[in-house]
Amino acid sequence: MASSDTNHISHDSIYEVLLRLPIDQYRAQIKKLQDSEAEIKAVSVNYAALLKEKEDYISRINEVNSSLKQNLMFVEMSHIRNDLNHEISEIEKENSSLKTEKDKLVVALKASTKNFRPDVSETLSTLSNSVDEVHRKNILVKRRWNNPCGKWREI
């Protein structure tokens, strides 16, 4: 009976060993999977942090880009305003010069027409007024034509 007990113990221990072998393999496999899961979670957390960082960076870049666009528009508008002011100054100088020239011509015409009939003198005065009106309209057309915004506006 002793040998039977020995046989039985050795059979039991063989079965235990055989049963433990797959269990140990499963445990090792579970451990590997748990380690892999922990690595995946760590990578996922790192990825989320990097993604958040990049989104913040893109947001800041967009803000800077918007600011630069506004500054560029301001600079362009300043250049346009300066060009317009220069053009207005040139037109005013030209207008002043033409006015002086017209005044001289009117004085000369009046001096030379004193001996003419009164209706001729009146006609010359009307003609002078017409020249003034044409000159004024010419300036308005020039100002409208040189408007860089491309819009016709009354000045």
C-alpha positions in Angstrom: 0.0 0.0 0.0 2.8 2.2 0.5 3.9 1.9 -3.0 0.4 2.6 -4.1 0.4 5.8 -2.0 3.8 6.7 -3.5 2.4 6.1 -7.0 -0.7 8.1 -6.2 1.4 11.0 -4.8 3.7 11.0 -7.8 0.6 11.0 -10.1 -0.9 13.8 -8.1 2.3 15.8 -8.3 2.6 15.2 -12.0 -1.0 16.4 -12.5 -0.3 19.4 -10.4 2.8 20.2 -12.3 1.0 19.7 -15.6 -1.9 21.8 -14.5 0.3 24.5 -13.0 2.3 24.7 -16.3 -0.6 26.3 -18.3 -1.6 28.4 -15.4 1.9 29.8 -15.0 2.0 30.4 -18.8 -1.4 32.2 -18.6 -0.2 34.2 -15.6 2.9 35.2 -17.5 0.8 36.1 -20.5 -1.6 38.1 -18.3 1.4 39.9 -16.8 2.8 40.7 -20.3 -0.6 42.0 -21.4 -1.0 44.1 -18.2 2.5 45.6 -18.8 1.6 46.3 -22.5 -1.7 47.9 -21.3 0.2 50.1 -18.9 2.6 51.1 -21.7 -0.3 51.9 -24.0 -1.9 54.0 -21.4 1.3 55.9 -20.8 1.8 56.5 -24.5 -1.9 57.6 -24.7 -1.4 60.1 -21.9 1.8 61.4 -23.5 0.1 61.7 -26.9 -2.8 63.6 -25.4 -0.4 66.0 -23.6 1.5 66.5 -26.9 -1.7 67.0 -28.8 -2.9 69.6 -26.3 0.5 71.4 -26.4 0.4 71.5 -30.3 -3.2 72.8 -30.2 -2.2 75.6 -27.8 0.8 76.4 -30.1 -1.4 76.5 -33.1 -3.8 78.8 -31.3 -1.0 81.2 -30.3 0.3 81.1 -33.9 -3.2 82.0 -35.2 -3.3 84.9 -32.7 0.1 86.2 -33.8 -1.0 85.8 -37.5 -4.1 87.8 -36.9 -2.1 90.5 -35.1 0.4 90.6 -38.0 -2.4 90.9 -40.5 -3.9 93.8 -38.6 -0.5 95.5 -38.4 0.0 95.0 -42.2 -3.4 96.4 -43.0 -2.6 99.4 -40.7 0.7 100.0 -42.5 -0.9 99.7 -45.9 -3.7 102.1 -44.9 -1.1 104.6 -43.6 0.8 104.4 -46.9 -2.5 105.0 -48.8 -3.4 107.9 -46.5 0.1 109.4 -47.0 -0.1 109.0 -50.7 -3.6 110.7 -50.7 -2.4 113.6 -48.6 0.5 114.1 -50.9 -1.8 114.0 -53.9 -4.2 116.4 -52.3 -1.3 118.8 -51.5 -0.1 118.6 -55.1 -3.7 119.3 -56.4 -4.0 122.2 -53.9 -0.7 123.7 -55.2 -1.8 123.3 -58.8 -5.2 124.8 -57.9 -3.5 127.8 -56.2 -1.2 128.3 -59.2 -4.1 128.1 -61.7 -6.1 130.5 -59.5 -3.3 133.0 -59.5 -2.9 132.6 -63.3 -6.6 133.0 -63.8 -6.7 136.2 -61.6 -3.9 137.7 -63.7 -5.7 136.9 -66.9 -9.0 138.3 -65.5 -7.2 141.6 -64.6 -5.5 141.7 -68.0 -8.9 141.0 -69.7 -10.7 143.7 -67.7 -7.9 146.2 -68.5 -8.1 145.4 -72.2 -11.9 145.3 -72.3 -12.6 148.7 -70.8 -12.9 150.2 -74.2 -15.2 147.5 -75.5 -18.9 147.6 -75.2 -20.5 146.6 -71.9 -22.1 143.4 -73.3 -18.7 142.2 -74.4 -17.3 142.8 -70.9 -20.2 140.9 -69.4 -19.7 138.0 -71.8 -16.0 137.9 -70.8 -17.0 137.8 -67.1 -19.5 135.0 -67.8 -16.7 133.2 -69.7 -14.4 133.6 -66.8 -17.0 132.1 -64.5 -17.5 129.2 -66.8 -13.7 128.6 -66.9 -13.8 128.6 -63.1 -16.6 126.0 -63.0 -14.8 123.8 -65.6 -11.6 124.0 -63.5 -13.5 123.1 -60.3 -15.1 120.1 -62.0 -11.8 119.0 -63.4 -10.3 118.9 -59.9 -13.3 116.9 -58.7 -12.8 114.4 -61.5 -9.1 114.1 -60.8 -9.7 113.5 -57.1 -12.3 110.8 -57.9 -10.1 109.2 -60.5 -7.0 109.0 -58.2 -9.0 107.5 -55.4 -7.0 104.3 -54.6 -10.0 102.5 -53.0 -11.7 102.5 -56.4 -14.9 104.1 -55.1 -16.3 107.2 -56.5 -17.1 109.7 -53.8 -17.9 113.3 -53.5 -15.1 115.4 -52.2 
